[in-house]
Amino acid sequence: MAKKPRKLTEDELVSQLNSEIQGATGYANTELSNQREESMKYYLGEKFGNEIDGRSEIVTTDVRDTVEYIMPSLMRIFTTHNNTAEFEPQGPEDVEMAQQATDYCNYVFNKQNNGFKILYDAFKDALISKTGVIKHFWEEKEEVHTETYTNLTEIEYQSILANDDYEVIEHTETVVQKAVTDDFGNLVSPKVVEHDVKAKCYKGYGQVRVMAVPPEEFLVSRRASSLEDADFVCHRVKKSVSDLIAEGYDPNIVNDIPSYANSEAELNEERLARFSYDDDSVPPSEGEGPNKKVWIDECYIRIDYDNDGIAELRKITKGGQYILDNEEIDMIPFSAICPLPIPHKFYGMSIADTVKDIQLIKSTIMRNLLDNMYLTNNARYAVLAGQVELDDLLTSRPGGIVRMRAPGAVTALPTPQIQPYAFQMVQYLDGIREERSGVSKMTQGLNPDVLTSHVTSGAISAATESAMQRVELIARIFAETGVKDLFRNIYALVQRYEDRQKMFYLNGKFVPIDVSRWKEKLNCTVNVGIGSGSQQSKTTTMSSIMQILGTLVQNGAMGSLVTPKNLYNAVSEYIAQAGYKNTDQFISNPEMMPPQAPPEPSLDEKVAAQKAQVELQKLQLQAQELEIDTQLKAQELKLKQEEAAIDLAIKQQELQLKKSQLELNEQELALEAVQNRPVGIGPT
């Protein structure tokens, strides 16, 4: 008999998870972590560590400037449309369902979660630290609050006791009226009691949660090219003991988890670099009791836990050396974006990686330039020893004198002027930065030199769009990778966990949704404001389209080439390009409008209608008279038939009576003949 496969023990599981964490890309003090720490320091404009006392220590902020120049364009691109992403129907029967899914998933992202802040954090993480990570999951929560009730009746008190959402923690009973009985012991009036109750109210709810994950908290297996083929993914998250107990974990185990103050995750240099600009490296208080903070490792690993020869995807939560939960799942709840991806590799390059060396070189040049200016204002001197009062020479002030014992005892040393060459070098480095990052003067605003030259508006527009191509490519990469995956996962979570039917508030009205009608999967398209010129050119194009539609309507093409829905789409898109998200406040969707009342008829039409009504009434009267006449004739015929039937019946009865009378007469004659016959006379 074959032995049943043995599952991994908890110690074996903890050992394997620790090995995966220490070997993952992004772990503390790895090359990737060091690069991201350096990028954050460059973004914050911190010193390089090679400064010399008494010399200039200026640090240019090329990394920060480049990132901050790109961010407004990215946020505008992704937040211009009403819906960040849309779901496409697979057939004609799916149109309404796809629109419903689009509206609700965008409602979940932007209203139930702070969609703008999530995109902002993830985009900036990607531009600085190579990758922006977004986590999406279904969260079940229970709100607990205390309510106090006074002067409750017995029925009201019993209703609270019967409600599972309430837990009575204090109860006071007061007798308002005692029971009254008569002389025979019969109850005349019952006892009246009032109750004062203090109870805990438990209210549970669930929703899709979306959050941006700090890069240093996210680990992925080495050599992974994407989240789909990663064998190990980990989110190192800090929580309080109270939060863990509220999530249902064993309090005895949770209290034994080491505090975060001694955790390598808390002391991660990459993490500390984020706070070094306006903070220090000393971690805050770890807290005590329920407020004690601990680091938890949420591991998503493909592992053969039950030793059946097949590796399944599991979520294993580990705190210290304890396994808090272990369950099989079907998807990794993360989406990732990278501005400069390297094919077949999970981590690519960030914008900071392309500009860091420029910041170092420019800072060095600016330091030398300032030192040169300091030497120009405070030059070095050659002096004859013992022939000059050095205190006078070292005191530099306007109008000051230097006492000398011999002529020519002080000679100024020449300082070479490097300003022209330094500024040319800085301009050259700025040009390199523009080529690498795509951020140029055209993307930051109109170049002042253009105003003084003979350049057409078309050339200006072409130059601006050309300068934006690098930023637009980054936006397209973000859209087709992490943002699309994000909305696909929101759709899957809503379909799996959301209430089958519910109402939600959208565009100023409550809209019903029915999740049970949604298909398992739908194609998703991310709306990004790129691909057809600048915002102004798009608005101009939409104006031309509306003029063409107006001309078609005037020429009688309404109903053939143009429909009310076409006009609505054109106007709403024009309003959206103008920057207004809720287009329904300006124009109404014809599909949502009630049927229109018929137009008011003219006077001639009213007169003709009245005449037709009179003629119709005449015809109706004639028809009624004809019908009445027909009915009368039918009744007369029926009466005649009935009279004839009655006469026939009477005659038949008379004949029957005559026949009966004849028979009776014959019987009487026969009887008389028998009576008149002589006695004794008869047959022998």
C-alpha positions as CSV (number, residue, x, y, z in Angstrom):
1,M,0.0,0.0,0.0
2,A,1.4,3.4,-1.0
3,K,2.3,5.8,1.7
4,K,0.3,9.0,2.0
5,P,2.6,12.0,1.0
6,R,3.9,13.9,4.0
7,K,3.3,17.6,4.1
8,L,6.1,20.0,5.0
9,T,6.5,20.8,8.7
10,E,6.3,24.3,10.0
11,D,10.1,24.4,10.6
12,E,10.8,23.2,7.1
13,L,8.4,25.8,5.7
14,V,10.0,28.6,7.7
15,S,13.5,27.6,6.7
16,Q,12.6,27.6,3.0
17,L,10.8,31.0,3.2
18,N,13.8,32.5,5.0
19,S,16.1,31.1,2.2
20,E,13.8,32.6,-0.5
21,I,13.7,36.0,1.2
22,Q,17.5,36.3,1.6
23,G,18.0,35.2,-2.0
24,A,15.3,37.5,-3.5
25,T,16.0,40.5,-5.6
26,G,15.5,43.6,-3.6
27,Y,16.7,42.2,-0.3
28,A,18.6,44.5,2.0
29,N,22.2,45.4,1.0
30,T,21.9,43.8,-2.4
31,E,23.2,45.6,-5.5
32,L,19.6,46.6,-6.5
33,S,18.9,47.9,-3.0
34,N,22.1,49.9,-3.0
35,Q,21.3,51.4,-6.4
36,R,17.8,52.4,-5.2
37,E,19.2,53.9,-2.0
38,E,21.6,56.0,-4.1
39,S,18.8,57.1,-6.4
40,M,16.7,58.3,-3.5
41,K,19.7,60.3,-2.1
42,Y,20.3,61.9,-5.5
43,Y,16.6,62.8,-5.7
44,L,16.7,64.4,-2.3
45,G,19.9,66.3,-3.3
46,E,22.0,64.9,-0.5
47,K,25.8,65.3,-0.4
48,F,28.0,62.8,-2.2
49,G,30.4,62.2,0.7
50,N,33.5,63.6,-1.1
51,E,33.1,67.2,0.2
52,I,36.2,69.1,1.4
53,D,36.0,71.5,4.3
54,G,36.3,75.1,3.1
55,R,35.2,74.3,-0.4
56,S,31.9,74.6,-2.1
57,E,29.5,71.7,-1.3
58,I,26.6,72.6,-3.7
59,V,24.6,69.7,-5.1
60,T,22.5,70.2,-8.2
61,T,19.1,68.5,-8.3
62,D,19.0,67.1,-11.9
63,V,17.4,63.8,-10.8
64,R,14.6,65.6,-8.9
65,D,14.0,68.2,-11.6
66,T,13.8,65.5,-14.3
67,V,11.3,63.4,-12.3
68,E,9.2,66.4,-11.3
69,Y,9.1,67.6,-14.9
70,I,7.8,64.2,-16.1
71,M,5.3,63.6,-13.3
72,P,2.7,66.3,-14.3
73,S,2.6,65.0,-17.9
74,L,2.1,61.4,-16.7
75,M,-0.7,62.4,-14.3
76,R,-2.4,64.5,-16.9
77,I,-2.2,61.6,-19.4
78,F,-3.8,59.1,-17.0
79,T,-6.4,61.4,-15.3
80,T,-7.8,63.3,-18.3
81,H,-10.6,60.8,-19.1
82,N,-13.6,60.0,-16.9
83,N,-12.5,56.4,-16.8
84,T,-8.9,55.4,-16.4
85,A,-9.7,52.0,-18.0
86,E,-12.5,50.6,-20.0
87,F,-13.8,47.0,-20.5
88,E,-14.7,45.9,-24.0
89,P,-17.8,43.8,-24.8
90,Q,-17.2,40.4,-26.4
91,G,-20.6,40.4,-28.2
92,P,-23.7,42.6,-28.7
93,E,-25.3,41.2,-25.6
94,D,-22.3,42.4,-23.5
95,V,-22.5,46.1,-24.2
96,E,-24.5,47.1,-21.2
97,M,-22.6,44.7,-18.9
98,A,-19.2,46.0,-20.1
99,Q,-20.3,49.6,-19.5
100,Q,-21.5,48.6,-16.1
101,A,-18.2,46.9,-15.3
102,T,-16.2,50.0,-16.6
103,D,-18.2,52.4,-14.4
104,Y,-18.0,50.3,-11.3
105,C,-14.3,49.3,-11.5
106,N,-13.3,53.0,-12.0
107,Y,-15.6,53.9,-9.1
108,V,-13.8,51.3,-6.9
109,F,-10.4,52.7,-7.9
110,N,-11.1,56.4,-7.8
111,K,-13.8,56.7,-5.1
112,Q,-13.4,53.7,-2.7
113,N,-9.6,54.1,-3.1
114,N,-7.6,57.2,-3.7
115,G,-6.8,56.4,-7.3
116,F,-4.9,59.6,-8.0
117,K,-2.6,59.2,-5.0
118,I,-2.0,55.5,-5.8
119,L,-0.9,56.3,-9.4
120,Y,1.2,59.3,-8.2
121,D,3.1,57.2,-5.7
122,A,3.6,54.2,-8.0
123,F,4.7,56.4,-10.9
124,K,7.2,58.3,-8.7
125,D,8.5,55.0,-7.3
126,A,9.1,53.8,-10.8
127,L,10.9,57.0,-12.0
128,I,13.2,57.0,-8.9
129,S,13.5,53.3,-7.9
130,K,13.1,51.4,-11.2
131,T,9.8,49.8,-10.3
132,G,6.4,50.9,-9.0
133,V,4.4,48.2,-7.3
134,I,0.6,48.3,-6.7
135,K,-1.1,45.8,-4.4
136,H,-4.8,44.9,-4.8
137,F,-6.8,42.6,-2.6
138,W,-10.2,42.0,-1.0
139,E,-10.4,43.3,2.5
140,E,-13.0,42.1,5.1
141,K,-13.3,44.5,8.0
142,E,-15.4,44.8,11.1
143,E,-16.2,48.2,12.7
144,V,-16.8,48.1,16.4
145,H,-18.4,51.0,18.3
146,T,-20.2,51.4,21.5
147,E,-23.9,52.6,21.7
148,T,-25.9,53.5,24.8
149,Y,-29.7,53.2,25.1
150,T,-31.9,54.4,27.9
151,N,-35.5,53.7,29.0
152,L,-36.0,50.7,26.7
153,T,-39.1,48.6,26.9
154,E,-38.9,44.9,27.4
155,I,-39.6,44.3,23.7
156,E,-36.8,46.7,22.6
157,Y,-34.4,45.1,25.0
158,Q,-35.1,41.6,23.8
159,S,-34.6,42.8,20.2
160,I,-31.1,43.9,21.1
161,L,-30.4,40.6,22.7
162,A,-31.6,38.8,19.6
163,N,-29.5,40.8,17.2
164,D,-26.2,39.1,16.5
165,D,-24.6,42.4,15.7
166,Y,-24.9,43.7,19.3
167,E,-23.1,42.5,22.4
168,V,-24.5,43.9,25.7
169,I,-21.7,44.9,28.1
170,E,-23.7,46.8,30.7
171,H,-27.4,46.4,31.7
172,T,-29.5,48.2,34.3
173,E,-33.1,47.3,35.0
174,T,-35.5,49.8,36.7
175,V,-39.0,48.8,37.8
176,V,-41.4,51.6,36.8
177,Q,-44.6,50.0,38.0
178,K,-45.1,46.9,40.2
179,A,-47.5,44.1,39.3
180,V,-51.0,44.7,40.7
181,T,-53.4,41.8,41.7
182,D,-56.9,41.7,43.1
183,D,-58.1,40.1,46.3
184,F,-58.3,36.7,44.6
185,G,-54.7,36.8,43.3
186,N,-55.6,37.6,39.7
187,L,-53.2,39.9,37.9
188,V,-54.8,43.3,37.3
189,S,-51.8,45.1,35.7
190,P,-48.3,43.6,34.8
191,K,-45.0,44.8,36.1
192,V,-43.5,47.6,33.9
193,V,-39.7,47.6,33.6
194,E,-37.3,50.0,31.8
195,H,-33.8,49.0,30.6
196,D,-30.6,51.0,30.3
197,V,-28.2,49.2,28.0
198,K,-24.6,49.8,26.8
199,A,-23.7,47.5,23.9
200,K,-21.0,47.0,21.4
201,C,-22.1,47.2,17.8
202,Y,-20.2,45.0,15.2
203,K,-20.6,46.0,11.6
204,G,-18.8,44.0,8.9
205,Y,-18.1,45.1,5.4
206,G,-15.8,44.2,2.5
207,Q,-14.3,46.1,-0.4
208,V,-11.4,46.0,-2.9
209,R,-8.3,47.7,-1.4
210,V,-5.6,49.2,-3.7
211,M,-2.3,50.6,-2.4
212,A,1.2,51.5,-3.6
213,V,3.9,49.4,-2.1
214,P,7.3,50.9,-1.1
215,P,10.0,49.4,-3.3
216,E,12.1,48.1,-0.4
217,E,9.1,46.2,1.0
218,F,8.7,44.2,-2.2
219,L,10.9,41.1,-3.0
220,V,10.8,38.9,-6.1
221,S,12.8,35.8,-7.0
222,R,16.0,36.3,-8.9
223,R,16.0,36.0,-12.7
224,A,12.2,36.4,-12.8
225,S,11.1,38.3,-15.9
226,S,7.6,39.1,-14.7
227,L,5.2,38.5,-11.8
228,E,3.5,35.7,-13.8
229,D,6.6,33.5,-13.9
230,A,8.0,34.5,-10.5
231,D,8.3,31.5,-8.2
232,F,8.5,33.7,-5.1
233,V,7.1,37.2,-4.3
234,C,7.1,38.7,-0.8
235,H,5.6,41.9,0.7
236,R,7.2,42.9,4.0
237,V,4.6,44.9,5.8
238,K,4.6,46.5,9.2
239,K,1.5,46.0,11.4
240,S,0.5,46.4,15.0
241,V,-0.3,43.5,17.3
242,S,-3.9,44.9,17.6
243,D,-4.3,44.8,13.8
244,L,-3.1,41.2,13.6
245,I,-5.4,40.0,16.4
246,A,-8.3,41.8,14.7
247,E,-7.5,39.8,11.5
248,G,-8.0,36.6,13.5
249,Y,-4.4,35.5,14.3
250,D,-3.6,33.8,17.6
251,P,-2.8,36.5,20.2
252,N,-0.2,34.2,21.9
253,I,1.7,33.8,18.7
254,V,1.4,37.5,17.6
255,N,2.7,38.7,21.0
256,D,5.8,36.5,20.6
257,I,6.8,38.0,17.2
258,P,10.0,40.1,17.6
259,S,9.4,43.9,17.6
260,Y,10.3,45.8,14.5
261,A,13.0,47.9,16.1
262,N,15.6,45.1,15.7
263,S,14.2,43.9,12.3
264,E,16.4,44.1,9.3
265,A,13.4,45.4,7.4
266,E,13.2,48.5,9.6
267,L,16.9,49.1,9.5
268,N,17.1,48.8,5.7
269,E,19.4,51.5,4.4
270,E,17.1,52.0,1.4
271,R,14.2,52.6,3.7
272,L,16.2,55.0,5.9
273,A,17.3,57.0,2.9
274,R,13.7,58.1,2.3
275,F,13.6,59.7,5.8
276,S,17.1,61.0,5.9
277,Y,16.2,64.4,4.2
278,D,14.2,65.7,7.2
279,D,14.5,62.9,9.8
280,D,17.3,60.9,11.4
281,S,18.2,57.2,11.2
282,V,16.9,56.4,14.7
283,P,13.6,54.4,14.3
284,P,10.6,55.6,16.2
285,S,9.3,53.9,19.4
286,E,8.2,50.3,18.7
287,G,5.2,50.7,20.9
288,E,3.9,48.5,23.7
289,G,1.1,46.0,24.2
290,P,-1.6,46.2,21.4
291,N,0.3,49.1,19.8
292,K,3.5,47.1,19.4
293,K,4.7,47.1,15.8
294,V,6.0,44.0,14.1
295,W,7.2,43.2,10.6
296,I,5.2,40.5,8.7
297,D,6.3,38.7,5.6
298,E,3.4,38.0,3.2
299,C,5.0,35.3,1.0
300,Y,3.5,34.2,-2.3
301,I,5.4,31.1,-3.4
302,R,5.0,28.2,-5.8
303,I,5.7,25.2,-3.6
304,D,4.9,21.5,-3.3
305,Y,3.5,21.8,0.2
306,D,1.7,18.5,0.2
307,N,4.5,16.5,-1.5
308,D,2.2,15.3,-4.4
309,G,4.7,16.2,-7.1
310,I,2.9,19.4,-8.2
311,A,3.9,22.9,-7.0
312,E,0.9,25.1,-6.2
313,L,0.7,28.8,-5.6
314,R,0.3,29.5,-1.9
315,K,0.1,32.6,0.3
316,I,2.1,31.9,3.5
317,T,2.2,34.7,6.1
318,K,5.2,34.6,8.4
319,G,6.0,36.6,11.5
320,G,9.4,36.0,12.9
321,Q,9.8,32.2,13.0
322,Y,6.0,31.6,13.2
323,I,3.6,30.7,10.4
324,L,0.4,32.7,10.8
325,D,-1.5,31.3,7.9
326,N,-1.0,29.1,4.9
327,E,-3.6,28.9,2.1
328,E,-3.7,28.0,-1.6
329,I,-4.5,31.0,-4.0
330,D,-4.9,31.5,-7.7
331,M,-3.2,34.8,-8.4
332,I,-0.4,37.1,-7.1
333,P,-2.1,40.3,-5.9
334,F,0.5,42.7,-7.4
335,S,0.9,44.8,-10.5
336,A,4.3,46.4,-11.4
337,I,5.4,49.2,-13.8
338,C,8.9,50.2,-15.0
339,P,9.7,53.3,-17.1
340,L,12.6,51.8,-19.0
341,P,12.1,48.0,-19.0
342,I,14.8,45.6,-20.0
343,P,13.4,42.7,-22.1
344,H,13.3,39.3,-20.3
345,K,14.1,41.0,-16.9
346,F,11.8,42.1,-14.1
347,Y,13.8,45.1,-13.0
348,G,14.7,47.6,-15.7
349,M,16.1,51.1,-15.3
350,S,14.7,54.2,-13.8
351,I,14.9,57.8,-14.9
352,A,17.2,58.5,-12.0
353,D,19.6,55.9,-13.3
354,T,20.0,57.9,-16.6
355,V,20.6,61.2,-14.9
356,K,22.6,60.4,-11.7
357,D,26.0,60.8,-13.4
358,I,24.9,64.1,-15.0
359,Q,24.0,65.4,-11.5
360,L,27.4,64.3,-10.1
361,I,29.3,66.0,-13.0
362,K,27.3,69.2,-12.9
363,S,27.6,69.4,-9.1
364,T,31.4,69.0,-9.5
365,I,31.6,71.7,-12.2
366,M,29.4,74.1,-10.1
367,R,31.5,73.5,-7.1
368,N,34.7,74.4,-9.0
369,L,32.9,77.4,-10.6
370,L,31.9,78.7,-7.2
371,D,35.4,78.0,-5.8
372,N,36.8,80.0,-8.7
373,M,34.5,82.9,-7.9
374,Y,35.5,82.7,-4.3
375,L,39.2,82.9,-5.3
376,T,38.4,85.8,-7.6
377,N,36.9,87.8,-4.8
378,N,39.4,86.6,-2.2
379,A,42.6,86.0,-4.2
380,R,45.7,84.2,-3.0
381,Y,48.8,86.3,-2.4
382,A,52.6,85.8,-2.3
383,V,54.3,87.6,0.6
384,L,57.8,88.2,1.8
385,A,58.2,86.6,5.2
386,G,58.5,89.2,7.9
387,Q,57.8,92.1,5.6
388,V,54.0,92.1,5.9
389,E,51.4,92.3,8.7
390,L,49.6,89.0,8.1
391,D,46.6,90.0,10.2
392,D,46.0,92.9,7.9
393,L,46.3,90.6,4.8
394,L,44.0,87.9,6.2
395,T,41.3,90.5,7.1
396,S,39.5,91.1,3.8
397,R,37.2,94.2,3.9
398,P,36.4,97.1,1.6
399,G,38.8,100.0,2.1
400,G,41.1,97.9,4.3
401,I,44.9,98.5,4.4
402,V,47.8,96.1,4.4
403,R,50.9,97.3,6.2
404,M,54.2,96.4,4.5
405,R,57.8,97.0,5.5
406,A,59.1,97.0,2.0
407,P,57.6,97.8,-1.4
408,G,56.4,94.7,-3.4
409,A,56.2,92.6,-0.3
410,V,52.7,91.4,-1.4
411,T,51.9,90.1,-4.9
412,A,48.5,88.8,-6.0
413,L,48.6,85.3,-7.5
414,P,46.6,85.1,-10.8
415,T,43.3,83.1,-10.7
416,P,42.3,81.6,-14.1
417,Q,38.7,82.5,-15.1
418,I,36.8,79.3,-15.9
419,Q,33.2,80.7,-16.1
420,P,32.7,80.6,-19.9
421,Y,34.0,77.1,-20.2
422,A,32.1,76.0,-17.1
423,F,28.7,77.4,-18.4
424,Q,29.3,75.8,-21.8
425,M,29.9,72.4,-20.1
426,V,26.8,72.8,-18.0
427,Q,24.8,73.5,-21.2
428,Y,26.3,70.5,-22.9
429,L,25.4,68.3,-19.9
430,D,21.8,69.7,-20.0
431,G,21.6,68.6,-23.6
432,I,22.7,65.1,-22.7
433,R,20.1,65.0,-19.9
434,E,17.4,66.0,-22.3
435,E,18.3,63.3,-24.8
436,R,18.4,60.6,-22.1
437,S,15.2,61.6,-20.3
438,G,13.1,63.2,-23.0
439,V,12.6,66.3,-20.8
440,S,13.5,69.4,-22.7
441,K,12.6,73.1,-22.8
442,M,9.7,72.2,-25.2
443,T,8.1,70.0,-22.7
444,Q,8.6,72.5,-19.9
445,G,7.1,75.4,-21.8
446,L,7.7,77.5,-24.9
447,N,11.4,78.3,-25.5
448,P,11.9,82.1,-25.3
449,D,14.1,82.0,-28.3
450,V,11.1,80.9,-30.4
451,L,9.4,84.2,-29.8
452,T,12.2,86.1,-31.5
453,S,12.5,83.9,-34.5
454,H,10.4,83.3,-37.6
455,V,9.0,79.9,-36.6
456,T,5.5,78.8,-37.6
457,S,3.0,77.4,-35.1
458,G,3.0,74.1,-36.9
459,A,6.8,73.8,-36.4
460,I,6.4,74.7,-32.7
461,S,3.7,72.0,-32.3
462,A,5.8,69.4,-34.1
463,A,8.8,70.2,-32.0
464,T,6.7,70.0,-28.8
465,E,5.2,66.7,-29.8
466,S,8.6,65.3,-30.7
467,A,10.0,66.3,-27.3
468,M,7.0,64.6,-25.6
469,Q,7.6,61.2,-27.4
470,R,9.8,59.8,-24.6
471,V,7.3,60.7,-21.9
472,E,4.5,59.3,-24.0
473,L,6.4,56.1,-24.4
474,I,6.8,55.8,-20.7
475,A,3.0,56.4,-20.3
476,R,2.2,53.8,-22.9
477,I,4.4,51.2,-21.1
478,F,2.8,52.0,-17.8
479,A,-0.7,51.6,-19.4
480,E,0.0,48.3,-21.1
481,T,1.7,46.7,-18.1
482,G,0.8,47.6,-14.5
483,V,-2.3,49.8,-14.9
484,K,-4.0,47.3,-17.2
485,D,-3.1,44.4,-14.9
486,L,-4.4,46.5,-12.0
487,F,-7.9,46.9,-13.5
488,R,-8.1,43.3,-14.6
489,N,-7.5,42.3,-11.0
490,I,-10.0,44.8,-9.7
491,Y,-12.6,43.2,-12.1
492,A,-11.7,39.7,-10.9
493,L,-12.0,40.7,-7.2
494,V,-15.3,42.5,-7.7
495,Q,-16.7,39.5,-9.6
496,R,-15.6,37.0,-6.9
497,Y,-16.3,38.8,-3.7
498,E,-18.7,41.7,-4.3
499,D,-22.4,41.5,-3.4
500,R,-24.4,40.0,-6.3
501,Q,-26.6,43.1,-6.5
502,K,-26.1,46.5,-5.1
503,M,-26.5,50.2,-5.7
504,F,-23.7,52.7,-6.2
505,Y,-23.6,56.5,-6.7
506,L,-22.2,57.6,-10.1
507,N,-22.5,60.9,-12.0
508,G,-25.0,62.3,-9.6
509,K,-27.4,59.3,-9.5
510,F,-27.7,55.9,-8.0
511,V,-27.1,53.1,-10.5
512,P,-27.9,49.4,-9.8
513,I,-25.3,46.7,-10.7
514,D,-25.6,43.0,-11.0
515,V,-22.3,41.3,-10.7
516,S,-23.8,37.9,-11.4
517,R,-24.3,38.9,-15.0
518,W,-20.6,39.7,-15.6
519,K,-18.5,37.4,-17.7
520,E,-15.4,35.7,-16.2
521,K,-13.0,37.9,-18.3
522,L,-13.3,41.0,-20.4
523,N,-10.7,42.7,-22.5
524,C,-9.4,45.9,-20.8
525,T,-8.2,49.1,-22.5
526,V,-6.4,51.9,-20.5
527,N,-7.4,55.4,-21.6
528,V,-4.2,57.5,-21.9
529,G,-4.3,61.0,-23.4
530,I,-1.6,60.3,-26.0
531,G,-1.3,59.3,-29.6
532,S,-2.9,62.2,-31.5
533,G,-1.2,65.4,-30.6
534,S,-1.4,67.8,-27.7
535,Q,-4.5,68.6,-25.7
536,Q,-5.0,71.8,-27.6
537,S,-4.7,70.1,-31.0
538,K,-7.2,67.5,-29.8
539,T,-9.7,70.1,-28.8
540,T,-9.3,71.8,-32.2
541,T,-9.8,68.5,-34.0
542,M,-13.0,67.9,-32.0
543,S,-14.3,71.3,-32.9
544,S,-13.8,70.5,-36.6
545,I,-15.6,67.2,-36.2
546,M,-18.5,69.0,-34.5
547,Q,-18.7,71.5,-37.4
548,I,-18.8,68.7,-39.9
549,L,-21.6,67.0,-37.9
550,G,-23.5,70.3,-37.8
551,T,-23.2,70.7,-41.6
552,L,-24.6,67.1,-42.1
553,V,-27.5,67.8,-39.8
554,Q,-28.4,71.0,-41.7
555,N,-28.3,69.1,-45.0
556,G,-30.8,66.6,-43.8
557,A,-28.5,63.8,-42.9
558,M,-30.0,63.4,-39.4
559,G,-31.2,59.8,-39.1
560,S,-29.1,58.5,-41.9
561,L,-25.5,59.5,-41.6
562,V,-25.9,61.2,-38.1
563,T,-27.8,60.0,-35.1
564,P,-28.4,61.7,-31.7
565,K,-26.0,59.3,-30.2
566,N,-23.2,60.4,-32.6
567,L,-23.9,64.1,-31.6
568,Y,-23.8,63.2,-27.9
569,N,-20.5,61.3,-28.3
570,A,-18.9,64.2,-30.2
571,V,-20.0,66.9,-27.7
572,S,-19.1,64.8,-24.6
573,E,-15.6,64.1,-26.0
574,Y,-15.1,67.8,-26.7
575,I,-16.2,68.6,-23.1
576,A,-13.8,65.9,-21.8
577,Q,-10.9,67.3,-23.8
578,A,-11.7,70.7,-22.2
579,G,-10.9,69.1,-18.8
580,Y,-14.4,68.4,-17.4
581,K,-14.9,64.8,-16.3
582,N,-18.6,64.7,-15.6
583,T,-19.9,65.5,-19.1
584,D,-23.5,64.6,-18.1
585,Q,-23.9,67.8,-16.3
586,F,-23.6,69.7,-19.6
587,I,-25.3,67.3,-22.0
588,S,-27.7,64.4,-21.6
589,N,-27.3,60.9,-23.1
590,P,-30.2,60.4,-25.6
591,E,-30.3,56.7,-24.6
592,M,-31.2,57.7,-21.0
593,M,-33.9,60.3,-22.0
594,P,-37.6,59.5,-21.7
595,P,-39.6,59.4,-25.0
596,Q,-40.3,62.9,-26.4
597,A,-43.8,64.2,-26.5
598,P,-45.3,64.7,-30.0
599,P,-45.0,68.2,-31.5
600,E,-47.9,70.6,-31.0
601,P,-50.2,70.5,-34.1
602,S,-51.0,73.6,-36.2
603,L,-54.4,75.3,-36.4
604,D,-55.3,73.7,-39.7
605,E,-54.2,70.3,-38.4
606,K,-56.4,70.9,-35.3
607,V,-59.4,71.8,-37.5
608,A,-58.8,68.9,-39.8
609,A,-58.4,66.6,-36.8
610,Q,-61.7,67.9,-35.4
611,K,-63.5,67.4,-38.7
612,A,-62.1,63.9,-38.9
613,Q,-63.3,63.3,-35.4
614,V,-66.8,64.5,-36.3
615,E,-66.9,62.3,-39.3
616,L,-65.6,59.4,-37.3
617,Q,-68.4,60.0,-34.7
618,K,-71.0,60.1,-37.5
619,L,-69.7,56.8,-38.9
620,Q,-69.7,55.3,-35.4
621,L,-73.4,56.5,-34.9
622,Q,-74.4,55.0,-38.2
623,A,-72.6,51.8,-37.3
624,Q,-74.4,51.7,-34.0
625,E,-77.8,52.4,-35.6
626,L,-77.2,49.6,-38.1
627,E,-76.1,47.3,-35.4
628,I,-79.2,48.1,-33.3
629,D,-81.5,47.6,-36.4
630,T,-79.9,44.3,-37.0
631,Q,-80.3,43.3,-33.5
632,L,-84.0,44.3,-33.5
633,K,-84.7,42.3,-36.7
634,A,-82.9,39.4,-35.3
635,Q,-85.0,39.6,-32.1
636,E,-88.2,39.9,-34.2
637,L,-87.2,36.8,-36.2
638,K,-86.5,35.0,-33.0
639,L,-89.8,36.0,-31.5
640,K,-91.7,34.8,-34.6
641,Q,-89.8,31.5,-34.5
642,E,-90.7,31.1,-30.9
643,E,-94.4,31.9,-31.6
644,A,-94.4,29.4,-34.4
645,A,-92.9,26.8,-32.1
646,I,-95.4,27.6,-29.4
647,D,-98.3,27.3,-32.0
648,L,-97.0,24.0,-33.2
649,A,-96.7,22.7,-29.7
650,I,-100.2,23.8,-28.9
651,K,-101.6,22.1,-32.0
652,Q,-99.7,18.9,-31.2
653,Q,-101.1,19.0,-27.7
654,E,-104.6,19.5,-29.1
655,L,-104.2,16.6,-31.4
656,Q,-102.9,14.5,-28.6
657,L,-106.0,15.4,-26.5
658,K,-108.3,14.5,-29.3
659,K,-106.6,11.2,-29.8
660,S,-106.8,10.6,-26.1
661,Q,-110.5,11.5,-26.1
662,L,-111.2,9.1,-29.0
663,E,-109.5,6.3,-27.1
664,L,-111.5,7.1,-24.0
665,N,-114.7,7.0,-26.0
666,E,-113.9,3.7,-27.5
667,Q,-113.2,2.3,-24.1
668,E,-116.6,3.6,-22.8
669,L,-118.4,2.0,-25.7
670,A,-116.7,-1.3,-25.1
671,L,-117.6,-1.1,-21.5
672,E,-121.3,-0.4,-22.3
673,A,-121.4,-3.3,-24.7
674,V,-120.2,-5.6,-22.0
675,Q,-122.7,-4.3,-19.5
676,N,-125.7,-4.6,-21.9
677,R,-125.0,-8.3,-22.9
678,P,-127.8,-10.8,-21.6
679,V,-127.0,-13.1,-18.7
680,G,-126.4,-16.7,-19.5
681,I,-125.7,-16.0,-23.0
682,G,-122.1,-16.8,-23.8
683,P,-119.9,-19.1,-25.6
684,T,-120.1,-22.8,-24.6
